[in-house]
Amino acid sequence: MEEKLAVSIVRAIIRDIYNRYGLEQSFRCIEPRIQVKIYEEWIRVVSVELEKAGVIDKVYEPLNVDEMSFVDVINRSDYYLKNECE
């Protein structure tokens, strides 16, 4: 539950970025491993603030993207773009 709340907030931020004129293409041009690192850090930052506010009990621990295979990185980048219903 705690991770899902932070992820859903980050997904909303990503959707907002992608919906702004010209920003989606610029953001998608970033190397996938760096993109995933950014998303993971955003989730951690959001979870820190949620934990401070008492909304969640545990801060999200980001994945070690450097240890992931390229295929795992690509699959993970798709994870951030999913709708909540999927």
C-alpha positions, 0 to 999 in steps of 0.5 A: 500500500505504501509503495503504491501511494508514492508510485501513484503520485509519481505516475501523476507527475509523469503524466503531467510532464508528458501532457505538457507541450514538448516535454514528453519527447525531451523526457523520453530521449533520456537514456532508459537507465537514467529515466528509471533512476529518476523515477525511483528517486522521485518515488523515494522523495515522495515517500519521505514526505508522506512518512514525515506527514504520518501517511505511511510508515516506511520510506521507499527504498529505490531499486538499484538500477545499476545492477538491473539488466537492460531488459529489466530497466525497459520493463521497469520504465513501462511500470511507471507509465501504467494507469492505476487500473492496469 
